[in-house]
């Protein structure tokens, strides 16, 4: 009988977990993914360097890349 009780307890826990997940899913997400990551690279020197390289490439400034290759 204790094995059945344990199984019933476990099943009840699973049912409660499903109810909780259904409640979370049913709530509308007010913040989109872009708003969640905005500012996550703030004050990150490596990210600033990547942005500078990207801008240099878009502007056709190959000298910046050539200097890096020479080092």
PQR file with spaces between the fields and no chain letter, atoms N, CA, C, O and H, PARSE charges and radii, in Angstrom:
ATOM       1  N    UNK     1       0.817   -1.192    0.000 -0.4000 1.5000
ATOM       2  CA   UNK     1       0.000    0.000    0.000 -0.0000 2.0000
ATOM       3  C    UNK     1       0.862    1.257    0.000  0.5500 1.7000
ATOM       4  O    UNK     1       0.483    2.254   -0.614 -0.5500 1.4000
ATOM       5  N    UNK     2       2.021    1.236    0.679 -0.4000 1.5000
ATOM       6  CA   UNK     2       2.877    2.423    0.713 -0.0000 2.0000
ATOM       7  C    UNK     2       3.430    2.753   -0.669  0.5500 1.7000
ATOM       8  O    UNK     2       3.642    3.923   -0.990 -0.5500 1.4000
ATOM       9  H    UNK     2       2.329    0.426    1.178  0.4000 1.0000
ATOM      10  N    UNK     3       3.664    1.735   -1.484 -0.4000 1.5000
ATOM      11  CA   UNK     3       4.145    1.990   -2.840 -0.0000 2.0000
ATOM      12  C    UNK     3       3.082    2.730   -3.641  0.5500 1.7000
ATOM      13  O    UNK     3       3.404    3.633   -4.413 -0.5500 1.4000
ATOM      14  H    UNK     3       3.492    0.785   -1.224  0.4000 1.0000
ATOM      15  N    UNK     4       1.821    2.356   -3.465 -0.4000 1.5000
ATOM      16  CA   UNK     4       0.731    3.047   -4.159 -0.0000 2.0000
ATOM      17  C    UNK     4       0.587    4.476   -3.664  0.5500 1.7000
ATOM      18  O    UNK     4       0.347    5.389   -4.453 -0.5500 1.4000
ATOM      19  H    UNK     4       1.559    1.623   -2.838  0.4000 1.0000
ATOM      20  N    UNK     5       0.732    4.671   -2.366 -0.4000 1.5000
ATOM      21  CA   UNK     5       0.634    6.016   -1.811 -0.0000 2.0000
ATOM      22  C    UNK     5       1.756    6.886   -2.363  0.5500 1.7000
ATOM      23  O    UNK     5       1.544    8.050   -2.703 -0.5500 1.4000
ATOM      24  H    UNK     5       0.927    3.929   -1.725  0.4000 1.0000
ATOM      25  N    UNK     6       2.932    6.317   -2.448 -0.4000 1.5000
ATOM      26  CA   UNK     6       4.058    7.057   -2.996 -0.0000 2.0000
ATOM      27  C    UNK     6       3.796    7.423   -4.460  0.5500 1.7000
ATOM      28  O    UNK     6       4.099    8.533   -4.899 -0.5500 1.4000
ATOM      29  H    UNK     6       3.104    5.372   -2.172  0.4000 1.0000
ATOM      30  N    UNK     7       3.237    6.487   -5.193 -0.4000 1.5000
ATOM      31  CA   UNK     7       2.906    6.738   -6.588 -0.0000 2.0000
ATOM      32  C    UNK     7       1.842    7.829   -6.696  0.5500 1.7000
ATOM      33  O    UNK     7       1.922    8.694   -7.568 -0.5500 1.4000
ATOM      34  H    UNK     7       2.991    5.586   -4.837  0.4000 1.0000
ATOM      35  N    UNK     8       0.856    7.787   -5.816 -0.4000 1.5000
ATOM      36  CA   UNK     8      -0.188    8.813   -5.815 -0.0000 2.0000
ATOM      37  C    UNK     8       0.392   10.186   -5.477  0.5500 1.7000
ATOM      38  O    UNK     8       0.016   11.191   -6.080 -0.5500 1.4000
ATOM      39  H    UNK     8       0.791    7.084   -5.107  0.4000 1.0000
ATOM      40  N    UNK     9       1.304   10.220   -4.518 -0.4000 1.5000
ATOM      41  CA   UNK     9       1.949   11.488   -4.162 -0.0000 2.0000
ATOM      42  C    UNK     9       2.759   12.035   -5.337  0.5500 1.7000
ATOM      43  O    UNK     9       2.733   13.231   -5.625 -0.5500 1.4000
ATOM      44  H    UNK     9       1.609    9.403   -4.028  0.4000 1.0000
ATOM      45  N    UNK    10       3.469   11.148   -5.999 -0.4000 1.5000
ATOM      46  CA   UNK    10       4.278   11.569   -7.135 -0.0000 2.0000
ATOM      47  C    UNK    10       3.400   12.065   -8.276  0.5500 1.7000
ATOM      48  O    UNK    10       3.717   13.066   -8.919 -0.5500 1.4000
ATOM      49  H    UNK    10       3.491   10.176   -5.766  0.4000 1.0000
ATOM      50  N    UNK    11       2.291   11.363   -8.527 -0.4000 1.5000
ATOM      51  CA   UNK    11       1.365   11.786   -9.568 -0.0000 2.0000
ATOM      52  C    UNK    11       0.753   13.142   -9.235  0.5500 1.7000
ATOM      53  O    UNK    11       0.578   13.982  -10.117 -0.5500 1.4000
ATOM      54  H    UNK    11       2.034   10.550   -8.004  0.4000 1.0000
ATOM      55  N    UNK    12       0.436   13.350   -7.989 -0.4000 1.5000
ATOM      56  CA   UNK    12      -0.111   14.634   -7.552 -0.0000 2.0000
ATOM      57  C    UNK    12       0.904   15.754   -7.780  0.5500 1.7000
ATOM      58  O    UNK    12       0.537   16.847   -8.214 -0.5500 1.4000
ATOM      59  H    UNK    12       0.578   12.667   -7.272  0.4000 1.0000
ATOM      60  N    UNK    13       2.160   15.489   -7.492 -0.4000 1.5000
ATOM      61  CA   UNK    13       3.211   16.489   -7.705 -0.0000 2.0000
ATOM      62  C    UNK    13       3.346   16.827   -9.190  0.5500 1.7000
ATOM      63  O    UNK    13       3.526   17.990   -9.552 -0.5500 1.4000
ATOM      64  H    UNK    13       2.458   14.602   -7.139  0.4000 1.0000
ATOM      65  N    UNK    14       3.260   15.814  -10.041 -0.4000 1.5000
ATOM      66  CA   UNK    14       3.339   16.043  -11.489 -0.0000 2.0000
ATOM      67  C    UNK    14       2.146   16.872  -11.958  0.5500 1.7000
ATOM      68  O    UNK    14       2.300   17.795  -12.757 -0.5500 1.4000
ATOM      69  H    UNK    14       3.114   14.870   -9.747  0.4000 1.0000
ATOM      70  N    UNK    15       0.966   16.540  -11.462 -0.4000 1.5000
ATOM      71  CA   UNK    15      -0.229   17.301  -11.837 -0.0000 2.0000
ATOM      72  C    UNK    15      -0.106   18.763  -11.412  0.5500 1.7000
ATOM      73  O    UNK    15      -0.467   19.664  -12.170 -0.5500 1.4000
ATOM      74  H    UNK    15       0.841   15.790  -10.813  0.4000 1.0000
ATOM      75  N    UNK    16       0.400   18.997  -10.208 -0.4000 1.5000
ATOM      76  CA   UNK    16       0.591   20.371   -9.730 -0.0000 2.0000
ATOM      77  C    UNK    16       1.606   21.123  -10.586  0.5500 1.7000
ATOM      78  O    UNK    16       1.431   22.307  -10.874 -0.5500 1.4000
ATOM      79  H    UNK    16       0.693   18.266   -9.593  0.4000 1.0000
ATOM      80  N    UNK    17       2.661   20.429  -10.988 -0.4000 1.5000
ATOM      81  CA   UNK    17       3.673   21.057  -11.842 -0.0000 2.0000
ATOM      82  C    UNK    17       3.077   21.431  -13.201  0.5500 1.7000
ATOM      83  O    UNK    17       3.382   22.491  -13.747 -0.5500 1.4000
ATOM      84  H    UNK    17       2.802   19.467  -10.755  0.4000 1.0000
ATOM      85  N    UNK    18       2.234   20.563  -13.738 -0.4000 1.5000
ATOM      86  CA   UNK    18       1.588   20.850  -15.022 -0.0000 2.0000
ATOM      87  C    UNK    18       0.674   22.058  -14.902  0.5500 1.7000
ATOM      88  O    UNK    18       0.651   22.912  -15.788 -0.5500 1.4000
ATOM      89  H    UNK    18       1.986   19.702  -13.294  0.4000 1.0000
ATOM      90  N    UNK    19      -0.073   22.133  -13.819 -0.4000 1.5000
ATOM      91  CA   UNK    19      -0.955   23.282  -13.595 -0.0000 2.0000
ATOM      92  C    UNK    19      -0.143   24.572  -13.531  0.5500 1.7000
ATOM      93  O    UNK    19      -0.530   25.584  -14.114 -0.5500 1.4000
ATOM      94  H    UNK    19      -0.054   21.439  -13.099  0.4000 1.0000
ATOM      95  N    UNK    20       0.979   24.532  -12.824 -0.4000 1.5000
ATOM      96  CA   UNK    20       1.840   25.714  -12.713 -0.0000 2.0000
ATOM      97  C    UNK    20       2.368   26.139  -14.084  0.5500 1.7000
ATOM      98  O    UNK    20       2.363   27.325  -14.412 -0.5500 1.4000
ATOM      99  H    UNK    20       1.294   23.709  -12.351  0.4000 1.0000
ATOM     100  N    UNK    21       2.824   25.168  -14.884 -0.4000 1.5000
ATOM     101  CA   UNK    21       3.335   25.489  -16.218 -0.0000 2.0000
ATOM     102  C    UNK    21       2.237   26.056  -17.107  0.5500 1.7000
ATOM     103  O    UNK    21       2.478   26.992  -17.869 -0.5500 1.4000
ATOM     104  H    UNK    21       2.828   24.204  -14.617  0.4000 1.0000
ATOM     105  N    UNK    22       1.038   25.498  -17.017 -0.4000 1.5000
ATOM     106  CA   UNK    22      -0.068   26.008  -17.824 -0.0000 2.0000
ATOM     107  C    UNK    22      -0.401   27.450  -17.449  0.5500 1.7000
ATOM     108  O    UNK    22      -0.724   28.260  -18.317 -0.5500 1.4000
ATOM     109  H    UNK    22       0.842   24.738  -16.398  0.4000 1.0000
ATOM     110  N    UNK    23      -0.324   27.767  -16.174 -0.4000 1.5000
ATOM     111  CA   UNK    23      -0.576   29.141  -15.735 -0.0000 2.0000
ATOM     112  C    UNK    23       0.488   30.090  -16.276  0.5500 1.7000
ATOM     113  O    UNK    23       0.178   31.208  -16.686 -0.5500 1.4000
ATOM     114  H    UNK    23      -0.062   27.108  -15.468  0.4000 1.0000
ATOM     115  N    UNK    24       1.742   29.642  -16.278 -0.4000 1.5000
ATOM     116  CA   UNK    24       2.819   30.480  -16.789 -0.0000 2.0000
ATOM     117  C    UNK    24       2.680   30.701  -18.291  0.5500 1.7000
ATOM     118  O    UNK    24       2.936   31.800  -18.783 -0.5500 1.4000
ATOM     119  H    UNK    24       1.994   28.733  -15.945  0.4000 1.0000
ATOM     120  N    UNK    25       2.283   29.684  -19.005 -0.4000 1.5000
ATOM     121  CA   UNK    25       2.131   29.790  -20.458 -0.0000 2.0000
ATOM     122  C    UNK    25       0.970   30.703  -20.817  0.5500 1.7000
ATOM     123  O    UNK    25       1.038   31.438  -21.802 -0.5500 1.4000
ATOM     124  H    UNK    25       2.075   28.792  -18.605  0.4000 1.0000
ATOM     125  N    UNK    26      -0.084   30.660  -20.031 -0.4000 1.5000
ATOM     126  CA   UNK    26      -1.279   31.434  -20.360 -0.0000 2.0000
ATOM     127  C    UNK    26      -1.096   32.934  -20.143  0.5500 1.7000
ATOM     128  O    UNK    26      -1.863   33.730  -20.686 -0.5500 1.4000
ATOM     129  H    UNK    26      -0.138   30.063  -19.230  0.4000 1.0000
ATOM     130  N    UNK    27      -0.100   33.330  -19.365 -0.4000 1.5000
ATOM     131  CA   UNK    27       0.148   34.753  -19.128 -0.0000 2.0000
ATOM     132  C    UNK    27       0.839   35.357  -20.349  0.5500 1.7000
ATOM     133  O    UNK    27       1.817   34.796  -20.843 -0.5500 1.4000
ATOM     134  H    UNK    27       0.523   32.684  -18.924  0.4000 1.0000
ATOM     135  N    UNK    28       0.344   36.487  -20.839 -0.4000 1.5000
ATOM     136  CA   UNK    28       0.991   37.115  -22.000 -0.0000 2.0000
ATOM     137  C    UNK    28       2.370   37.664  -21.627  0.5500 1.7000
ATOM     138  O    UNK    28       2.575   38.194  -20.535 -0.5500 1.4000
ATOM     139  H    UNK    28      -0.451   36.942  -20.438  0.4000 1.0000
ATOM     140  N    UNK    29       3.294   37.522  -22.554 -0.4000 1.5000
ATOM     141  CA   UNK    29       4.640   38.044  -22.363 -0.0000 2.0000
ATOM     142  C    UNK    29       4.652   39.500  -22.802  0.5500 1.7000
ATOM     143  O    UNK    29       4.508   39.791  -23.989 -0.5500 1.4000
ATOM     144  H    UNK    29       3.127   37.091  -23.441  0.4000 1.0000
ATOM     145  N    UNK    30       4.822   40.409  -21.865 -0.4000 1.5000
ATOM     146  CA   UNK    30       4.773   41.829  -22.188 -0.0000 2.0000
ATOM     147  C    UNK    30       6.104   42.365  -22.717  0.5500 1.7000
ATOM     148  O    UNK    30       6.124   43.382  -23.411 -0.5500 1.4000
ATOM     149  H    UNK    30       4.940   40.173  -20.901  0.4000 1.0000
ATOM     150  N    UNK    31       7.197   41.706  -22.404 -0.4000 1.5000
ATOM     151  CA   UNK    31       8.514   42.183  -22.824 -0.0000 2.0000
ATOM     152  C    UNK    31       9.025   41.274  -23.939  0.5500 1.7000
ATOM     153  O    UNK    31       9.074   40.054  -23.779 -0.5500 1.4000
ATOM     154  H    UNK    31       7.180   40.880  -21.840  0.4000 1.0000
ATOM     155  N    UNK    32       9.401   41.866  -25.059 -0.4000 1.5000
ATOM     156  CA   UNK    32       9.938   41.047  -26.136 -0.0000 2.0000
ATOM     157  C    UNK    32      11.420   40.759  -25.897  0.5500 1.7000
ATOM     158  O    UNK    32      12.044   41.350  -25.016 -0.5500 1.4000
ATOM     159  H    UNK    32       9.360   42.856  -25.189  0.4000 1.0000
ATOM     160  N    UNK    33      11.961   39.861  -26.677 -0.4000 1.5000
ATOM     161  CA   UNK    33      13.333   39.400  -26.464 -0.0000 2.0000
ATOM     162  C    UNK    33      14.346   40.522  -26.642  0.5500 1.7000
ATOM     163  O    UNK    33      15.375   40.536  -25.967 -0.5500 1.4000
ATOM     164  H    UNK    33      11.454   39.380  -27.392  0.4000 1.0000
ATOM     165  N    UNK    34      14.072   41.455  -27.536 -0.4000 1.5000
ATOM     166  CA   UNK    34      15.015   42.541  -27.769 -0.0000 2.0000
ATOM     167  C    UNK    34      15.115   43.446  -26.548  0.5500 1.7000
ATOM     168  O    UNK    34      16.204   43.898  -26.196 -0.5500 1.4000
ATOM     169  H    UNK    34      13.236   41.443  -28.084  0.4000 1.0000
ATOM     170  N    UNK    35      13.993   43.706  -25.909 -0.4000 1.5000
ATOM     171  CA   UNK    35      14.005   44.524  -24.701 -0.0000 2.0000
ATOM     172  C    UNK    35      14.724   43.811  -23.556  0.5500 1.7000
ATOM     173  O    UNK    35      15.315   44.460  -22.693 -0.5500 1.4000
ATOM     174  H    UNK    35      13.109   43.339  -26.196  0.4000 1.0000
ATOM     175  N    UNK    36      14.677   42.488  -23.548 -0.4000 1.5000
ATOM     176  CA   UNK    36      15.333   41.734  -22.484 -0.0000 2.0000
ATOM     177  C    UNK    36      16.855   41.780  -22.597  0.5500 1.7000
ATOM     178  O    UNK    36      17.552   41.775  -21.583 -0.5500 1.4000
ATOM     179  H    UNK    36      14.197   41.961  -24.249  0.4000 1.0000
ATOM     180  N    UNK    37      17.379   41.826  -23.835 -0.4000 1.5000
ATOM     181  CA   UNK    37      18.839   41.808  -23.987 -0.0000 2.0000
ATOM     182  C    UNK    37      19.447   43.190  -24.149  0.5500 1.7000
ATOM     183  O    UNK    37      20.668   43.340  -24.106 -0.5500 1.4000
ATOM     184  H    UNK    37      16.814   41.830  -24.660  0.4000 1.0000
ATOM     185  N    UNK    38      18.603   44.207  -24.337 -0.4000 1.5000
ATOM     186  CA   UNK    38      19.115   45.565  -24.501 -0.0000 2.0000
ATOM     187  C    UNK    38      19.919   45.973  -23.270  0.5500 1.7000
ATOM     188  O    UNK    38      19.432   45.902  -22.142 -0.5500 1.4000
ATOM     189  H    UNK    38      17.611   44.085  -24.372  0.4000 1.0000
ATOM     190  N    UNK    39      21.145   46.397  -23.505 -0.4000 1.5000
ATOM     191  CA   UNK    39      22.009   46.824  -22.409 -0.0000 2.0000
ATOM     192  C    UNK    39      22.825   45.708  -21.785  0.5500 1.7000
ATOM     193  O    UNK    39      23.600   45.959  -20.862 -0.5500 1.4000
ATOM     194  H    UNK    39      21.541   46.454  -24.421  0.4000 1.0000
ATOM     195  N    UNK    40      22.672   44.483  -22.264 -0.4000 1.5000
ATOM     196  CA   UNK    40      23.395   43.375  -21.643 -0.0000 2.0000
ATOM     197  C    UNK    40      24.893   43.414  -21.947  0.5500 1.7000
ATOM     198  O    UNK    40      25.677   42.780  -21.241 -0.5500 1.4000
ATOM     199  H    UNK    40      22.042   44.279  -23.014  0.4000 1.0000
ATOM     200  N    UNK    41      25.305   44.151  -22.989 -0.4000 1.5000
ATOM     201  CA   UNK    41      26.726   44.275  -23.314 -0.0000 2.0000
ATOM     202  C    UNK    41      27.277   45.639  -22.924  0.5500 1.7000
ATOM     203  O    UNK    41      28.364   46.020  -23.357 -0.5500 1.4000
ATOM     204  H    UNK    41      24.668   44.666  -23.563  0.4000 1.0000
ATOM     205  N    UNK    42      26.539   46.365  -22.119 -0.4000 1.5000
ATOM     206  CA   UNK    42      26.963   47.696  -21.709 -0.0000 2.0000
ATOM     207  C    UNK    42      28.264   47.603  -20.909  0.5500 1.7000
ATOM     208  O    UNK    42      28.416   46.737  -20.047 -0.5500 1.4000
ATOM     209  H    UNK    42      25.656   46.056  -21.767  0.4000 1.0000
ATOM     210  N    UNK    43      29.189   48.500  -21.207 -0.4000 1.5000
ATOM     211  CA   UNK    43      30.501   48.566  -20.548 -0.0000 2.0000
ATOM     212  C    UNK    43      31.334   47.310  -20.784  0.5500 1.7000
ATOM     213  O    UNK    43      32.173   46.959  -19.954 -0.5500 1.4000
ATOM     214  H    UNK    43      29.066   49.203  -21.907  0.4000 1.0000
ATOM     215  N    UNK    44      31.112   46.638  -21.900 -0.4000 1.5000
ATOM     216  CA   UNK    44      31.885   45.448  -22.258 -0.0000 2.0000
ATOM     217  C    UNK    44      32.875   45.853  -23.344  0.5500 1.7000
ATOM     218  O    UNK    44      32.483   46.104  -24.484 -0.5500 1.4000
ATOM     219  H    UNK    44      30.431   46.923  -22.574  0.4000 1.0000
ATOM     220  N    UNK    45      34.154   45.914  -22.993 -0.4000 1.5000
ATOM     221  CA   UNK    45      35.168   46.418  -23.922 -0.0000 2.0000
ATOM     222  C    UNK    45      35.277   45.579  -25.188  0.5500 1.7000
ATOM     223  O    UNK    45      35.459   46.124  -26.276 -0.5500 1.4000
ATOM     224  H    UNK    45      34.472   45.710  -22.067  0.4000 1.0000
ATOM     225  N    UNK    46      35.169   44.276  -25.062 -0.4000 1.5000
ATOM     226  CA   UNK    46      35.270   43.417  -26.240 -0.0000 2.0000
ATOM     227  C    UNK    46      34.134   43.701  -27.218  0.5500 1.7000
ATOM     228  O    UNK    46      34.346   43.703  -28.431 -0.5500 1.4000
ATOM     229  H    UNK    46      35.022   43.833  -24.178  0.4000 1.0000
ATOM     230  N    UNK    47      32.953   43.936  -26.709 -0.4000 1.5000
ATOM     231  CA   UNK    47      31.817   44.240  -27.578 -0.0000 2.0000
ATOM     232  C    UNK    47      32.008   45.577  -28.279  0.5500 1.7000
ATOM     233  O    UNK    47      31.691   45.715  -29.460 -0.5500 1.4000
ATOM     234  H    UNK    47      32.782   43.934  -25.723  0.4000 1.0000
ATOM     235  N    UNK    48      32.525   46.558  -27.556 -0.4000 1.5000
ATOM     236  CA   UNK    48      32.800   47.867  -28.165 -0.0000 2.0000
ATOM     237  C    UNK    48      33.828   47.729  -29.283  0.5500 1.7000
ATOM     238  O    UNK    48      33.719   48.391  -30.315 -0.5500 1.4000
ATOM     239  H    UNK    48      32.783   46.446  -26.596  0.4000 1.0000
ATOM     240  N    UNK    49      34.823   46.874  -29.080 -0.4000 1.5000
ATOM     241  CA   UNK    49      35.846   46.647  -30.100 -0.0000 2.0000
ATOM     242  C    UNK    49      35.235   45.982  -31.337  0.5500 1.7000
ATOM     243  O    UNK    49      35.572   46.334  -32.468 -0.5500 1.4000
ATOM     244  H    UNK    49      34.912   46.337  -28.241  0.4000 1.0000
ATOM     245  N    UNK    50      34.355   45.039  -31.118 -0.4000 1.5000
ATOM     246  CA   UNK    50      33.681   44.372  -32.231 -0.0000 2.0000
ATOM     247  C    UNK    50      32.847   45.372  -33.022  0.5500 1.7000
ATOM     248  O    UNK    50      32.845   45.345  -34.253 -0.5500 1.4000
ATOM     249  H    UNK    50      34.081   44.753  -30.199  0.4000 1.0000
ATOM     250  N    UNK    51      32.146   46.247  -32.327 -0.4000 1.5000
ATOM     251  CA   UNK    51      31.357   47.276  -33.011 -0.0000 2.0000
ATOM     252  C    UNK    51      32.244   48.183  -33.855  0.5500 1.7000
ATOM     253  O    UNK    51      31.878   48.552  -34.970 -0.5500 1.4000
ATOM     254  H    UNK    51      32.148   46.269  -31.328  0.4000 1.0000
ATOM     255  N    UNK    52      33.412   48.542  -33.323 -0.4000 1.5000
ATOM     256  CA   UNK    52      34.339   49.405  -34.064 -0.0000 2.0000
ATOM     257  C    UNK    52      34.839   48.697  -35.321  0.5500 1.7000
ATOM     258  O    UNK    52      34.921   49.312  -36.384 -0.5500 1.4000
ATOM     259  H    UNK    52      33.710   48.242  -32.417  0.4000 1.0000
ATOM     260  N    UNK    53      35.172   47.410  -35.211 -0.4000 1.5000
ATOM     261  CA   UNK    53      35.602   46.654  -36.388 -0.0000 2.0000
ATOM     262  C    UNK    53      34.489   46.593  -37.430  0.5500 1.7000
ATOM     263  O    UNK    53      34.734   46.796  -38.619 -0.5500 1.4000
ATOM     264  H    UNK    53      35.105   46.910  -34.348  0.4000 1.0000
ATOM     265  N    UNK    54      33.284   46.316  -36.986 -0.4000 1.5000
ATOM     266  CA   UNK    54      32.154   46.249  -37.913 -0.0000 2.0000
ATOM     267  C    UNK    54      31.931   47.559  -38.633  0.5500 1.7000
ATOM     268  O    UNK    54      31.680   47.577  -39.838 -0.5500 1.4000
ATOM     269  H    UNK    54      33.086   46.151  -36.020  0.4000 1.0000
ATOM     270  N    UNK    55      32.021   48.649  -37.907 -0.4000 1.5000
ATOM     271  CA   UNK    55      31.834   49.969  -38.513 -0.0000 2.0000
ATOM     272  C    UNK    55      32.953   50.255  -39.511  0.5500 1.7000
ATOM     273  O    UNK    55      32.700   50.798  -40.586 -0.5500 1.4000
ATOM     274  H    UNK    55      32.226   48.635  -36.928  0.4000 1.0000
ATOM     275  N    UNK    56      34.179   49.896  -39.166 -0.4000 1.5000
ATOM     276  CA   UNK    56      35.309   50.118  -40.073 -0.0000 2.0000
ATOM     277  C    UNK    56      35.136   49.312  -41.357  0.5500 1.7000
ATOM     278  O    UNK    56      35.427   49.805  -42.446 -0.5500 1.4000
ATOM     279  H    UNK    56      34.385   49.455  -38.293  0.4000 1.0000
ATOM     280  N    UNK    57      34.671   48.093  -41.231 -0.4000 1.5000
ATOM     281  CA   UNK    57      34.468   47.258  -42.417 -0.0000 2.0000
ATOM     282  C    UNK    57      33.362   47.841  -43.294  0.5500 1.7000
ATOM     283  O    UNK    57      33.502   47.903  -44.515 -0.5500 1.4000
ATOM     284  H    UNK    57      34.434   47.693  -40.346  0.4000 1.0000
ATOM     285  N    UNK    58      32.269   48.266  -42.673 -0.4000 1.5000
ATOM     286  CA   UNK    58      31.163   48.838  -43.445 -0.0000 2.0000
ATOM     287  C    UNK    58      31.579   50.115  -44.165  0.5500 1.7000
ATOM     288  O    UNK    58      31.078   50.406  -45.251 -0.5500 1.4000
ATOM     289  H    UNK    58      32.156   48.215  -41.681  0.4000 1.0000
ATOM     290  N    UNK    59      32.482   50.870  -43.574 -0.4000 1.5000
ATOM     291  CA   UNK    59      32.933   52.123  -44.178 -0.0000 2.0000
ATOM     292  C    UNK    59      34.091   51.900  -45.142  0.5500 1.7000
ATOM     293  O    UNK    59      34.567   52.846  -45.770 -0.5500 1.4000
ATOM     294  H    UNK    59      32.889   50.633  -42.692  0.4000 1.0000
ATOM     295  N    UNK    60      34.544   50.665  -45.263 -0.4000 1.5000
ATOM     296  CA   UNK    60      35.611   50.353  -46.193 -0.0000 2.0000
ATOM     297  C    UNK    60      36.992   50.669  -45.668  0.5500 1.7000
ATOM     298  O    UNK    60      37.933   50.781  -46.454 -0.5500 1.4000
ATOM     299  H    UNK    60      34.158   49.896  -44.753  0.4000 1.0000
ATOM     300  N    UNK    61      37.140   50.816  -44.375 -0.4000 1.5000
ATOM     301  CA   UNK    61      38.431   51.134  -43.769 -0.0000 2.0000
ATOM     302  C    UNK    61      39.181   49.829  -43.500  0.5500 1.7000
ATOM     303  O    UNK    61      39.074   49.251  -42.418 -0.5500 1.4000
ATOM     304  H    UNK    61      36.375   50.725  -43.737  0.4000 1.0000
ATOM     305  N    UNK    62      39.936   49.375  -44.492 -0.4000 1.5000
ATOM     306  CA   UNK    62      40.685   48.133  -44.354 -0.0000 2.0000
ATOM     307  C    UNK    62      41.967   48.320  -43.545  0.5500 1.7000
ATOM     308  O    UNK    62      42.551   47.335  -43.093 -0.5500 1.4000
ATOM     309  H    UNK    62      40.023   49.844  -45.371  0.4000 1.0000
ATOM     310  N    UNK    63      42.417   49.562  -43.354 -0.4000 1.5000
ATOM     311  CA   UNK    63      43.668   49.802  -42.640 -0.0000 2.0000
ATOM     312  C    UNK    63      43.589   49.295  -41.202  0.5500 1.7000
ATOM     313  O    UNK    63      44.586   48.819  -40.660 -0.5500 1.4000
ATOM     314  H    UNK    63      41.942   50.362  -43.722  0.4000 1.0000
ATOM     315  N    UNK    64      42.434   49.393  -40.593 -0.4000 1.5000
ATOM     316  CA   UNK    64      42.270   48.905  -39.222 -0.0000 2.0000
ATOM     317  C    UNK    64      42.501   47.405  -39.163  0.5500 1.7000
ATOM     318  O    UNK    64      43.156   46.909  -38.246 -0.5500 1.4000
ATOM     319  H    UNK    64      41.624   49.780  -41.033  0.4000 1.0000
ATOM     320  N    UNK    65      41.970   46.688  -40.131 -0.4000 1.5000
ATOM     321  CA   UNK    65      42.142   45.240  -40.161 -0.0000 2.0000
ATOM     322  C    UNK    65      43.574   44.863  -40.518  0.5500 1.7000
ATOM     323  O    UNK    65      44.101   43.882  -39.993 -0.5500 1.4000
ATOM     324  H    UNK    65      41.438   47.091  -40.876  0.4000 1.0000
ATOM     325  N    UNK    66      44.212   45.627  -41.402 -0.4000 1.5000
ATOM     326  CA   UNK    66      45.588   45.344  -41.784 -0.0000 2.0000
ATOM     327  C    UNK    66      46.532   45.544  -40.607  0.5500 1.7000
ATOM     328  O    UNK    66      47.490   44.786  -40.454 -0.5500 1.4000
ATOM     329  H    UNK    66      43.784   46.424  -41.828  0.4000 1.0000
ATOM     330  N    UNK    67      46.281   46.545  -39.774 -0.4000 1.5000
ATOM     331  CA   UNK    67      47.106   46.767  -38.589 -0.0000 2.0000
ATOM     332  C    UNK    67      47.003   45.601  -37.626  0.5500 1.7000
ATOM     333  O    UNK    67      48.002   45.206  -37.025 -0.5500 1.4000
ATOM     334  H    UNK    67      45.502   47.161  -39.898  0.4000 1.0000
ATOM     335  N    UNK    68      45.825   45.048  -37.469 -0.4000 1.5000
ATOM     336  CA   UNK    68      45.632   43.906  -36.582 -0.0000 2.0000
ATOM     337  C    UNK    68      46.357   42.676  -37.114  0.5500 1.7000
ATOM     338  O    UNK    68      46.940   41.919  -36.338 -0.5500 1.4000
ATOM     339  H    UNK    68      45.013   45.369  -37.956  0.4000 1.0000
ATOM     340  N    UNK    69      46.330   42.467  -38.436 -0.4000 1.5000
ATOM     341  CA   UNK    69      46.997   41.321  -39.037 -0.0000 2.0000
ATOM     342  C    UNK    69      48.511   41.428  -38.894  0.5500 1.7000
ATOM     343  O    UNK    69      49.190   40.410  -38.753 -0.5500 1.4000
ATOM     344  H    UNK    69      45.857   43.083  -39.067  0.4000 1.0000
ATOM     345  N    UNK    70      49.048   42.641  -38.926 -0.4000 1.5000
ATOM     346  CA   UNK    70      50.486   42.853  -38.830 -0.0000 2.0000
ATOM     347  C    UNK    70      51.004   42.538  -37.429  0.5500 1.7000
ATOM     348  O    UNK    70      52.169   42.175  -37.266 -0.5500 1.4000
ATOM     349  H    UNK    70      48.496   43.468  -39.040  0.4000 1.0000
ATOM     350  N    UNK    71      50.169   42.670  -36.443 -0.4000 1.5000
ATOM     351  CA   UNK    71      50.617   42.434  -35.060 -0.0000 2.0000
ATOM     352  C    UNK    71      50.680   40.997  -34.823  0.5500 1.7000
ATOM     353  O    UNK    71      51.033   40.568  -33.725 -0.5500 1.4000
ATOM     354  H    UNK    71      49.223   42.965  -36.575  0.4000 1.0000
